[in-house]
Amino acid sequence: MEQTTGQAQDVIVRLKKVSGQVDGLIKMLEREDECMRIITQFQAVKAALDSTFSLILHRNLRECVSRDNTESMERILKLISKQ
């Protein structure tokens, strides 16, 4: 994945936030917090991770299209179709 330093840094910051959310979720589970709070935190983590994935996907597909790189685009589409 070829990204400028700024783009990579943006993704790193997002993933660090997700990591902090996961750490918080683990603590909630260890404390046996209320089920609704745990579910809400799970949803927040999932949404943040999905958003970061979409950003990466969008950037890479746009790059492949701009370079007319059909082979890379096909590989990306094959990867996401496995989900």
Legacy VTK file of the C-alpha trace (Angstrom):
# vtk DataFile Version 3.0
C-alpha trace
ASCII
DATASET POLYDATA
POINTS 83 float
0.000 0.000 0.000
1.604 3.209 -1.124
0.573 6.236 0.900
2.062 9.560 1.687
3.394 10.021 5.187
0.381 12.175 6.097
-2.077 9.542 4.895
-0.272 6.753 6.726
-0.113 8.863 9.877
-3.876 9.466 9.705
-4.505 5.713 9.586
-2.048 5.076 12.423
-3.817 7.657 14.606
-7.183 6.061 13.853
-5.887 2.577 14.692
-4.357 3.798 17.948
-7.771 5.187 18.914
-9.342 1.821 18.083
-6.678 0.130 20.187
-7.581 2.364 23.121
-11.251 1.529 22.640
-10.448 -2.205 22.617
-8.389 -1.798 25.806
-11.370 -0.075 27.403
-13.660 -2.858 26.234
-11.387 -5.488 27.764
-11.458 -3.635 31.087
-15.247 -3.438 30.912
-15.437 -7.185 30.384
-12.997 -7.849 33.216
-15.091 -5.676 35.552
-18.236 -7.364 34.276
-19.814 -4.009 33.441
-23.426 -3.719 32.388
-24.232 -5.632 29.199
-25.662 -2.605 27.365
-22.506 -0.570 28.006
-20.352 -3.429 26.686
-22.491 -3.795 23.565
-22.366 -0.044 22.975
-18.567 -0.094 23.265
-18.359 -3.057 20.873
-20.422 -1.101 18.360
-18.160 1.936 18.709
-15.025 -0.170 18.156
-16.558 -1.884 15.134
-17.683 1.437 13.628
-14.226 2.987 14.081
-12.506 -0.019 12.532
-14.994 -0.165 9.648
-14.449 3.534 8.998
-10.668 3.085 8.901
-10.996 0.073 6.597
-13.232 2.086 4.249
-10.680 4.887 4.184
-7.851 2.491 3.276
-9.988 0.784 0.654
-11.081 4.076 -0.895
-7.525 5.415 -1.084
-6.143 2.246 -2.624
-8.904 1.821 -5.177
-8.609 5.470 -6.187
-4.861 5.005 -6.643
-5.370 1.872 -8.746
-7.931 3.617 -10.947
-5.767 6.704 -11.392
-2.836 4.507 -12.449
-5.069 2.270 -14.560
-3.719 -0.637 -12.501
-6.326 -3.280 -13.246
-4.333 -6.121 -11.709
-4.055 -4.448 -8.306
-7.688 -3.412 -8.412
-8.744 -6.999 -9.120
-6.655 -8.250 -6.177
-8.257 -5.704 -3.856
-11.747 -6.600 -5.043
-10.989 -10.288 -4.580
-9.807 -9.637 -1.016
-12.900 -7.683 -0.022
-15.272 -10.153 -1.652
-14.028 -12.798 0.825
-15.663 -10.894 3.679
LINES 1 84
83 0 1 2 3 4 5 6 7 8 9 10 11 12 13 14 15 16 17 18 19 20 21 22 23 24 25 26 27 28 29 30 31 32 33 34 35 36 37 38 39 40 41 42 43 44 45 46 47 48 49 50 51 52 53 54 55 56 57 58 59 60 61 62 63 64 65 66 67 68 69 70 71 72 73 74 75 76 77 78 79 80 81 82
